[in-house]
Amino acid sequence: MPGEEQEEIIMTSSQCSLVNMTCPLTGKPVTELEDPVRSTECKHIYEKQAVMHHIKVHAKRRSCKCAAAGCPKMLTADKLICDPLLRIEIDELRLRGNRSTQAQMVADCTEIDED
């Protein structure tokens, strides 16, 4: 209504949209991957060097099955990308991890009276 102040509401997601938290091949957390890539087929995240080696070693006709347990999708080098959104999602996950670590590092300032 005229004359009333309006507030801006900004919605943020508290959920992680990453499909996997560790590389299915190296076991490294996605926050520690040096060169992360995402499959456009199944959205699993890999360390680029490890997944390229996996495709090269296991590929028949230039594709092989996704290394994530239970995933039926096929991996091909041309279906692996490092989109800008992936880097942002991983950075947000790192920040959330730092915040939760900081929240757990609370000093116990209570005194116990043993009398």
N, C-alpha and C positions, 0 to 999 in steps of 0.2 A: 504494500500500500504506500501511497505517497507520504514522504516524511519519515518512514520507518527505515532504520538501518538494516542492511542485509549483510549477513555473514557468509563468507566463502567457506565451503566445506570441501576439504581435499580428502579424497578416499585413497588410502594406500593399502596394499596387500600385505598381510602378515604371513601368507603362505608362500612356500618356496615352489616355484614352477619348474625346477629342475627335476628331470625324470630319475636320475641316479646321482648319488652323493659321492661315489667313488668310480674311478675308471675301471670298467670290467676286465681290462687286461693287466694293468699295473697295480691295481688296488689302492692307488693314491687318491686321497680326497680331491674332489674337483677344485677346491680352493688352493691346492698345491700344484696343479697342472701348469707346466710352462707354456704349452701351446695347445690349448683345448680346442677340440672340434666337435661339432654335433652332427649326427646323422639326420639328414632331412627325411629319412624313411621312418625311423622309430624314435627319434629325438634323444637317443642315448649319447652321453658325452664321453669322449675318449681323449687320451694324450695322443696328439697327432702322429708322432714318430712310432708309437706302439701300434696304433691301428693300421698305419700304412704297412708296417712290417707284417702284421697279422694277415692283411689282405694279400700281400705278396706271397707269403708262405702257404696260405690255405686256399687261395683263390683258384677256382676252376672257372674258366671263362670270365675272368676279371671281377668276380664277386664271390663273397662267402657269407656264411650265416653270422648274424650279430653275435658278439661274444657275451652279451648280457644274458644271464640265466633265464630261460623260458621265452626269449624273444625270437619269433619266427622270421623276422625281417632279414633282408640281405644287405650286406655292406658292399659298397663300391666307392672307389676313391673320388669319383665325380659327385657323389652324394654326401660328401663330408664338407661342412662349412664352418667357419668361425665368424658368425654374424656378430655385429656390435651388441645386440641384445644379450648374447651369451656372456660376453665379458662383463656387462652391467649386472646380470643376474649373479655371476660368481662374486663380483665385488660386493654386492648387497649381502650375500651369504657370509662373506668374510666379516663384514661389519656386524652382522647379527651375532656371529660367533664371538667377536671381540666384546660385544656388549654383554653377552651372557657370561663370558669369562669374568669380566669386570664385576658383574653383579654377584658372582659367586665368591669373589675375593673381598668379603666384608670382614673386617677385624672384629673379634669378640672383645668388646670393651666392658663386659660385665665383670664385676668382682664377686668372687665367691667368698662368703664369710664362713670360715671354718670353725668359728667359736661355738 
